Amino acid sequence: MTAIRVEHVWMEYGDQIVLENISLDFAPRSFVALVGPSGCGKTTFLRLLLSEERPTRGRITVDGAPLAPEPGADRGVVFQRYSVFPHLTVLGNVLLAAELPKARLSGRLFGAARRRAEEEARALIAEVGLAGAEDKYPAALSGGMQQRLALAQALMRKPRILLLDEPFGALDPGIRADIHGLMLALWHNCEMSVVMVTHDLREAFTLATRVIAFERRRSGDDRARFGAVVARDIEVWPRRIAGRGHPTVSGRDDPASPMDIGRDDPAPLAV
Ligand SMILES: Nc1ncnc2c1ncn2[C@@H]1O[C@H](COP(=O)(O)OP(=O)(O)OP(=O)(O)O)[C@@H](O)[C@H]1O
């Protein structure tokens, strides 16, 4: 069970304050959507959770322990684009996630360990709906398929926290609806908490248990002297509870599925 606690966190780059005194508690297995205007520090917040940056003040703990100083297998990440390696096949991409941490010197697994990892990778590829595409290269996949691959790659390391930075932002509405169903299924089935940055309020409320809006207090030329604060913190109702309800990968028979609202999605609501 992974509880994340953010205590009085500030992030400053030189004179510019990006995040100002952010305090948040994420319950185990929550699905948090982070929204807010462009440039208000959403990605910076994710990078703090990933240990790519360190807060200039305050601290972040996971289950009571300080966040590991390096990005590790406990945290997976998927970006809007470029999360997968173009020169590796689908299977190679997912396998690499298992191979790198376990075989640090050679970067490869051999014998029984490799067979086990390959079995696991193939199962995960099937779970994200890519069975049959194991030998294809990312360039031969659609945008939606590439994001499914990126999810499989991130999940191969069984992260306790999955960080998503506008992962579905570049997809067509119909494709996005399908992948929303997949995302919900993965969240239900995997023991992980999810923190997702999105510009799409509809997506936020479709997927998340909690929607948090960052906002910078504006003050003319002094703007850089004020970082983003938590402007809204909304528990999504009716409550979604991880593991309750077993949506299929397509999401078609999931009552909370976004399928109905996704297909004819007129335009994402910009925040
Ligand atoms: N490494 C850095 N050095 C200096 N400034 C940075 C750095 N990283 C981010 N910033 C600044 O921090 C602010 C917040 O950026 P961030 O990318 O976190 O915003 P965002 O809310 O994710 O934006 P968007 O929605 O457009 O992706 C921006 O003004 C950006 O220029």
The ligand as an SDF file (V2000), in Angstrom:
LIG
                    3D

 31 33  0  0  0  0  0  0  0  0999 V2000
   14.6420   23.0370  -15.2590 N   0  0  0  0  0  0  0  0  0  0  0  0
   13.9970   24.2050  -15.2100 C   0  0  0  0  0  0  0  0  0  0  0  0
   14.6650   25.3540  -15.0710 N   0  0  0  0  0  0  0  0  0  0  0  0
   14.0360   26.5450  -15.0070 C   0  0  0  0  0  0  0  0  0  0  0  0
   12.6930   26.6820  -15.0700 N   0  0  0  0  0  0  0  0  0  0  0  0
   11.9550   25.5680  -15.2070 C   0  0  0  0  0  0  0  0  0  0  0  0
   12.5640   24.2750  -15.2940 C   0  0  0  0  0  0  0  0  0  0  0  0
   11.5730   23.3580  -15.4050 N   0  0  0  0  0  0  0  0  0  0  0  0
   10.4210   24.0440  -15.4210 C   0  0  0  0  0  0  0  0  0  0  0  0
   10.6470   25.3670  -15.3070 N   0  0  0  0  0  0  0  0  0  0  0  0
    9.6290   26.4230  -15.2740 C   0  0  0  0  0  0  0  0  0  0  0  0
    8.6390   26.0190  -14.3460 O   0  0  0  0  0  0  0  0  0  0  0  0
    7.3630   26.4720  -14.7710 C   0  0  0  0  0  0  0  0  0  0  0  0
    6.3840   25.3210  -14.7260 C   0  0  0  0  0  0  0  0  0  0  0  0
    6.6920   24.3870  -15.7580 O   0  0  0  0  0  0  0  0  0  0  0  0
    5.9140   23.0200  -15.8990 P   0  0  0  0  0  0  0  0  0  0  0  0
    6.4230   22.3630  -17.1350 O   0  0  0  0  0  0  0  0  0  0  0  0
    5.9990   22.2600  -14.6350 O   0  0  0  0  0  0  0  0  0  0  0  0
    4.4170   23.5170  -16.1010 O   0  0  0  0  0  0  0  0  0  0  0  0
    3.1320   22.6970  -16.5660 P   0  0  0  0  0  0  0  0  0  0  0  0
    2.0280   23.1150  -15.6920 O   0  0  0  0  0  0  0  0  0  0  0  0
    3.4390   21.2470  -16.6250 O   0  0  0  0  0  0  0  0  0  0  0  0
    2.9350   23.2680  -18.0410 O   0  0  0  0  0  0  0  0  0  0  0  0
    2.2170   22.6030  -19.3190 P   0  0  0  0  0  0  0  0  0  0  0  0
    0.7950   22.3740  -18.9330 O   0  0  0  0  0  0  0  0  0  0  0  0
    2.3610   23.6560  -20.3710 O   0  0  0  0  0  0  0  0  0  0  0  0
    2.9580   21.3380  -19.6440 O   0  0  0  0  0  0  0  0  0  0  0  0
    7.5470   27.0680  -16.1700 C   0  0  0  0  0  0  0  0  0  0  0  0
    7.5830   28.4600  -16.0570 O   0  0  0  0  0  0  0  0  0  0  0  0
    8.8970   26.5440  -16.6000 C   0  0  0  0  0  0  0  0  0  0  0  0
    9.5260   27.4480  -17.4530 O   0  0  0  0  0  0  0  0  0  0  0  0
  1  2  1  0
  2  3  1  0
  2  7  2  0
  3  4  2  0
  4  5  1  0
  5  6  2  0
  6  7  1  0
  6 10  1  0
  7  8  1  0
  8  9  2  0
  9 10  1  0
 10 11  1  0
 11 12  1  0
 11 30  1  0
 12 13  1  0
 13 14  1  0
 13 28  1  0
 14 15  1  0
 15 16  1  0
 16 17  2  0
 16 18  1  0
 16 19  1  0
 19 20  1  0
 20 21  2  0
 20 22  1  0
 20 23  1  0
 23 24  1  0
 24 25  2  0
 24 26  1  0
 24 27  1  0
 28 29  1  0
 28 30  1  0
 30 31  1  0
M  END
$$$$
